[in-house]
Amino acid sequence: MSTQTVDVQGMTCGHCVKAVTEEVSAIPGVTDVAVDLVAGGTSKVTITATEPIADDAIAAAVAEAGYTVAPPRSLL
């Protein structure tokens, strides 16, 4: 099993959570999607899958739901 967490921007409510969960769950190999909603901020989406999922596949699923994956933050 593999677990990945991505930051998603633009989510504000339960409908947003449902839309992202449905789209990400449709990626082959995904077994669970958990969303920590931060309305008006950056929400954390944790994806559990049978193997690591490509970042572009996750970003495409999130975009299909109408939201964007936040770029990784630099520590510099």
N, C-alpha and C positions, 0 to 999 in steps of 0.2 A: 504494500500500500504506500501511496505517496500523498503528502499533504502540502498544499501551496496556499499562500495568502497573498491577495492583491488588494490594493487600495482602489476604490471606485468613487468617482466624483459625480455629483448631481442627484443622488438618491435622497428623497425627502419623506417617504411614507411606506406603508405596507404594500401598496401596489407596486412601488419601485422594487421592493425586496422580491415580490412574487415574479415580476418580469425578469429580473436578473437570475433568480434561482432557476426558473424554467429554461432560459436560454443556455446557461452554463451546464445544467443537468443534462442537456441534450448532447453534449460533447461525448463521443464514445469513450468509455472507461471511467467516467465520473460516477462515483457511488454516493456522494453526499455533498451538499452545498450549504454552508452556514453563513448568514449575513449578520454583522454587528452594525446596525443602522445608526449613523450619526447624521440626523436630519440637517441639511444645509452645510454639511462638512464632508469629510472623506470617510466613507464607510469601509470596513474591512470585510472581505469576502474570502472565506476559507473553503478550499476545494479539496475533497478527498477523492482519490482515483486509484485505479489498479496500477497505474504507472504515471510518471510525470507527464503533465499536459504542456504542450508548447505554449509559450507566452502569447504568440500571435493568435492561436486558437481561442485562448481565454479572452483576449482583447476583442476579437471579432464577435464572440458571443455576447459580451457586455455591450458592444456597440449595437448589435442587433436589438438589444433590449432598450437602447436609447441613451446609454450612459458611456462614460469613458474611464479607462484604467488610468490612474494617476501615474506619472513617471516616477521611477525610484528616486528617493531623496539621497542626495550626496552628503557625505559626512564632512566634506571640505568646506 
